Amino acid sequence: MQQQATTDNGNTQIPANMNHGGHELFDVHEVLSCAISAMDQFMMYRQYAQDQELVRILDKQYQFMASQYNVTVACFNSGQEPSEKTAVYLIDNVLQPIYGMKPTQPSKPVQTLSEINDSKICNYMQGLIKSHASLLTISALETTNPVVRRVLASQVQNFIEMSYELFMYQNQRGYYQVPQLNQADMQQMLQGYAPASGAQMPAPNSGNIH
């Protein structure tokens, strides 16, 4: 017998796999379609990647995306807890960022496929991962099914980690430079806020309008 779900008012019961709102259906459709597109593009990028460390990161992130895609499909189709839990993406070795700017050649679109190199590939990957992290966040906020909402929300932090892993790769090789403010300006920004303390909330509105 198909599992039933009860709405908040307790009067209407619907099948668990129908426990989705309209916005949720469209947003999760977008999430799954974009996940497929990202994985397909990762597969295309692999044939151009030269650095073995980049290939390792690409393969690792592809496998993670595929596993989370499957989890999302399972809970979206059933409306219930998937048999496989959402995984945690871990960076093997977190490195200290390199700050400062060095002169580089201006960026421009490639004119031939021969110009596609590791620098461009990891930049393409970074764009896909950042976009997907944003899409997951927006979609989770529009999701009414509690299981699907949790699955989408739990992936956001993992995609942030994947983005940071790519950033470290780019940063260590000079592909992603990080400018800094001078020390005086930085200190002014860092000290520009004080802790909140001793706040007294106003009494609830009595409902009387004068």
N, C-alpha and C positions, 0 to 999 in steps of 0.2 A: 504494500500500500504506500502510495507516495506521501512523503512527509508534508505536513501542513504548517503554515506560518500564520500567526494571529496578528492583526493590526492593533494599534494602540487602544482603540475603543473596544476591542474584544468581541466585536460583532461579526467581523468578516474574516474568513479564513481563506488563504490562497496557497497554492503549491509553492514550496520553497524555491523552485527554479523560476517562479514568476515574481519573486519578491525583489523587484527592481523598479526604480523610478525612471521617468522618461529621459531626464538629463543624464542619468547614470548610464543608460543604454548607449546613448550617443557618445558620451565621454570615454567609456570603456572600449567601445568600438574603435575610437581614435587611438587609445593607448595600445591596443593589440595590433592595429594596423601599422602604427609607427614603430612598434617593437619589431615587427617583421621587416619593415624597411631598414631599420638600423642593423639588424643581423645580416640582411642581404648585402648591405653596403660594407659591413665588416668583412664579409667573405670576398667581396671584390677587392677591397684594399689589401688583403693578405698577399695577393700575387705581386703587388708592387713593393711591399715592405722588404727592406734589406737588413736592417739591424735585428739581430736575434732577440734582443731584449724587447723591442717593439712587437715582434711576432709573438713572444711569450705573453705580453700584456694583452694583445689583441685576442689570442686564443682563450685566455683566462676570462676576459670580459665577455666574449661571445658565449662561452659555456654558461656563464652566470645568467646572462640575459635569456638564453634558451630555457634554463630551469625556471626562472621567474615568469617567463611567458607561459609555460605549461601550468604553473600553479594558478596564474590568473585566469587562464582559460577554464581550468577545472572548477574553480569556485564561481566563476561567472555563469557557466553552463548549469551548475547544480544549485547555486544559491546557498551551498553548505560548505562547511570546513573541508578544504582539500586534504587528501591523504598525505601529501608532501607539504611540509611547513615551509614558510618563506625562509630563505637562507640569509646568512650574514656574509657580506663581502669584506674581506680583510686585505689590507695592504701588507705585503711581505716585509718591507723595510721603509719606514717613514724617514725621509731625509730633511735636513735643515734647508729651507729655501735660500737661494742665492739672490741677494738684492742688488739693485743698481742697473744702470743701462750702459750698453756698449754700442758703438756704431754698427749698423747692419744695412744691408741693401734694402731698398723699399720693396714692399710686397706688391705683387701684381698677379692677375690671372695667368695661368699657364697657357702657352701657345700650342704646345704639343704634349702628348702623353709621356714623352721621354722626360719632361720636366717634373713629373710627379715623383717626389722623394719622401724620405721618412719624416721630414719636417712637416710637409703638407699632409701626409697621411694621419699623423697623430693630431694635427689640427682639425682635420675632418672628423676624426673619432671624438675629439673633445666637444665639437659642436653638437654631435648627435647625442652624446651622453648628457650634456647640459640641457638640451631641449627636452629630453625624455624625463629628466628629473623635474623640470617645471610642469610638464604635462601630467605626470603622476600626482603632483601636489594639487593642481587645479581639479583634476578628476576625483581625487579622494574627497575633496571638499563638497563635491556635487553628488556623492554616492550615498544612497539610502540603505542599501543592503549592508548590514554590519560586518559580515565576513569579507565581502569584496572591498569595503572601505579600509579594513585593517590590512588586507593584502596589498592594496595600492599604497597606503601610507607607510607601511613597513619597508617598501622598496625605495622610498625617497632617500633615506640616509645612505643606503647602499650605492645608489647612483651618484650621490655626492662623493662617496669614497672613491668610486671609479674615476670620477672627474679629477679628484686630487691626485690619484695615481698617475693619470696622464699628465697633469700639471707638473708633477715631480720629474717625470721623464723629459718633458719639454724644457723645464727650467734648468735642469742639470746640463743640458746640451745647448743652452743659449737660444732655444726656439721660443721661449716664453719668458721675457724679461719683466722684472718687477721693479718699477720706480718707487722711490720713497720721498716723503717730504723731508726738508731739513730738520735738524734736531729741535730747534725752537718751535717750529710750526707743529711738529709731531707732539711735543710736550703740551702745547696749548690745546690741541685736539684731545689728547688723552686725559687732561685734567679739566675738561669742559663740562663734566657732569658730576653731581654729588648724589649720594645714596638717598633714597626716600625713607622718611622716618616720621613717626608720630602723627600720621594722617588721621583725621576724624571725619568719618563719613557722615553726610547730612541725614537727618531723619527721613523716613519714607514719606512720599507725597500722600497726603490724606485724601486726595481726590477732589478736594474743593477748589474750584477755579473762581477767582475774583476778577 
